[in-house]
Amino acid sequence: MSDKIRDLDITALLPQRPPFVMVDRLTWYDPLKSVTEFTVREENLFCRDGIMEEAGLIENIAQTCAAKTGYRDTTEPERDGIVKIGFIGMIKRMDIYRNPRVGERLTTTVEIREEVFNSTLVDTKVEIGRELIAVCEMKIYLTAKAPG
């Protein structure tokens, strides 16, 4: 992980704001792949009885996509420097092998399969250490800039 990425405030890359932020840091970026980390906390909106619900995993994946797009749009010279709002358009073949527990660190990877205009199709995986806990195919649609 480069110092340039490690030192970024994740909220500078996301349209979401606390308490709805589901990634702690972007750890890898290239044009086709991004990786984030997130530690599950008791106060998380999607935690019940020490376990993160499925909706939290889905939002973590979507925000990994958002962090990738936000990084691209704010660092690449040919981009406009504006963080966009994205919406989940489709989730396909989602397999959740287990839900994460409070204190566990998620490593979420998204890899672009296809980008057409404002639509991006990605393959995703969520791991805790070397344990694969979730995979899916997700389509994200981007709209205008984020508020604020």
C-alpha positions as CSV (number, residue, x, y, z in Angstrom):
1,M,0.0,0.0,0.0
2,S,1.4,3.4,-0.9
3,D,1.6,6.2,1.5
4,K,-0.5,8.3,-0.9
5,I,-3.4,5.9,-0.5
6,R,-2.8,5.0,3.2
7,D,-2.9,8.7,4.3
8,L,-6.2,9.5,2.6
9,D,-9.3,10.4,4.6
10,I,-11.8,7.8,3.4
11,T,-14.7,10.2,3.6
12,A,-12.9,12.3,0.9
13,L,-13.6,9.4,-1.5
14,L,-17.2,8.6,-0.5
15,P,-20.5,10.3,-0.8
16,Q,-21.6,8.5,2.5
17,R,-21.1,10.2,5.9
18,P,-20.9,8.7,9.4
19,P,-22.5,6.8,10.8
20,F,-23.1,5.2,7.4
21,V,-19.5,4.7,6.4
22,M,-18.7,1.0,5.9
23,V,-15.0,1.2,4.9
24,D,-12.1,2.4,6.9
25,R,-9.4,2.7,4.3
26,L,-8.6,2.1,0.7
27,T,-5.5,-0.1,0.5
28,W,-5.2,-0.8,-3.2
29,Y,-6.2,1.0,-6.4
30,D,-5.6,0.4,-10.0
31,P,-7.9,1.0,-13.0
32,L,-9.5,-2.4,-12.7
33,K,-9.3,-3.4,-9.0
34,S,-9.6,-1.9,-5.6
35,V,-9.3,-3.2,-2.1
36,T,-10.6,-1.8,1.2
37,E,-10.4,-2.7,4.9
38,F,-13.1,-2.3,7.4
39,T,-13.2,-3.3,11.1
40,V,-16.7,-4.3,12.3
41,R,-17.7,-2.2,15.4
42,E,-20.4,-2.8,17.9
43,E,-22.0,0.6,17.1
44,N,-22.3,-0.2,13.4
45,L,-25.8,0.4,12.1
46,F,-25.9,-3.1,10.6
47,C,-24.7,-5.0,13.8
48,R,-27.1,-7.0,16.0
49,D,-25.9,-9.1,18.9
50,G,-22.2,-8.8,17.8
51,I,-22.9,-9.9,14.2
52,M,-22.9,-7.8,11.1
53,E,-26.1,-8.4,9.0
54,E,-26.1,-9.2,5.3
55,A,-27.1,-5.7,4.4
56,G,-23.8,-4.5,6.0
57,L,-21.8,-6.7,3.8
58,I,-23.7,-5.5,0.7
59,E,-23.1,-1.9,1.7
60,N,-19.4,-2.6,2.4
61,I,-19.0,-4.0,-1.1
62,A,-20.9,-1.0,-2.6
63,Q,-18.7,1.5,-0.7
64,T,-15.6,-0.3,-1.9
65,C,-16.8,0.4,-5.4
66,A,-17.4,4.0,-4.3
67,A,-13.9,4.4,-2.8
68,K,-12.4,3.1,-6.1
69,T,-14.4,5.6,-8.2
70,G,-13.8,8.4,-5.7
71,Y,-10.1,7.8,-5.8
72,R,-10.1,7.7,-9.6
73,D,-12.2,10.9,-9.9
74,T,-10.2,12.9,-7.5
75,T,-6.6,11.8,-8.5
76,E,-6.6,11.2,-12.2
77,P,-5.9,14.5,-14.1
78,E,-8.4,13.7,-16.9
79,R,-11.3,13.4,-14.3
80,D,-13.4,16.2,-12.9
81,G,-12.3,15.8,-9.2
82,I,-15.9,15.3,-8.1
83,V,-17.0,12.3,-6.0
84,K,-20.1,10.8,-7.6
85,I,-23.2,9.2,-6.0
86,G,-23.7,5.6,-7.0
87,F,-26.6,3.2,-6.7
88,I,-26.7,-0.5,-6.6
89,G,-28.5,-1.6,-9.8
90,M,-28.2,-5.3,-9.4
91,I,-26.8,-8.0,-7.2
92,K,-26.3,-11.4,-8.8
93,R,-25.0,-14.7,-7.5
94,M,-24.4,-13.5,-3.9
95,D,-23.1,-16.1,-1.6
96,I,-22.6,-15.3,2.1
97,Y,-20.7,-18.1,3.8
98,R,-20.8,-16.4,7.2
99,N,-21.5,-13.1,8.8
100,P,-18.6,-11.1,10.3
101,R,-18.4,-10.6,14.0
102,V,-17.6,-7.4,15.9
103,G,-13.8,-6.8,16.0
104,E,-13.1,-8.7,12.7
105,R,-11.4,-6.9,9.8
106,L,-13.0,-7.3,6.4
107,T,-10.8,-7.1,3.3
108,T,-13.1,-6.3,0.3
109,T,-11.9,-6.6,-3.3
110,V,-13.8,-5.4,-6.3
111,E,-12.7,-6.1,-9.9
112,I,-14.3,-4.4,-12.8
113,R,-15.6,-6.8,-15.4
114,E,-17.3,-4.2,-17.6
115,E,-17.8,-0.4,-17.7
116,V,-20.3,1.2,-20.0
117,F,-21.1,4.9,-19.6
118,N,-22.4,5.3,-16.0
119,S,-22.7,1.6,-15.3
120,T,-20.0,-0.6,-13.8
121,L,-20.3,-4.4,-13.4
122,V,-17.9,-5.8,-10.8
123,D,-16.9,-9.2,-9.3
124,T,-16.4,-8.9,-5.6
125,K,-15.1,-10.9,-2.6
126,V,-15.0,-10.2,1.1
127,E,-12.4,-12.0,3.3
128,I,-11.4,-12.1,6.9
129,G,-7.8,-13.0,6.9
130,R,-7.6,-15.9,4.4
131,E,-11.2,-16.9,4.9
132,L,-13.6,-16.1,2.1
133,I,-16.9,-15.0,3.7
134,A,-18.9,-13.5,0.7
135,V,-18.8,-13.1,-3.1
136,C,-21.2,-11.5,-5.5
137,E,-21.5,-9.8,-8.9
138,M,-22.8,-6.2,-8.5
139,K,-23.8,-3.5,-10.9
140,I,-23.3,0.1,-9.8
141,Y,-24.8,3.1,-11.6
142,L,-23.2,6.6,-11.1
143,T,-25.2,9.8,-11.1
144,A,-24.2,13.4,-10.4
145,K,-21.8,14.7,-7.8
146,A,-22.2,14.0,-4.1
147,P,-23.8,16.6,-1.9
148,G,-21.7,19.0,0.1
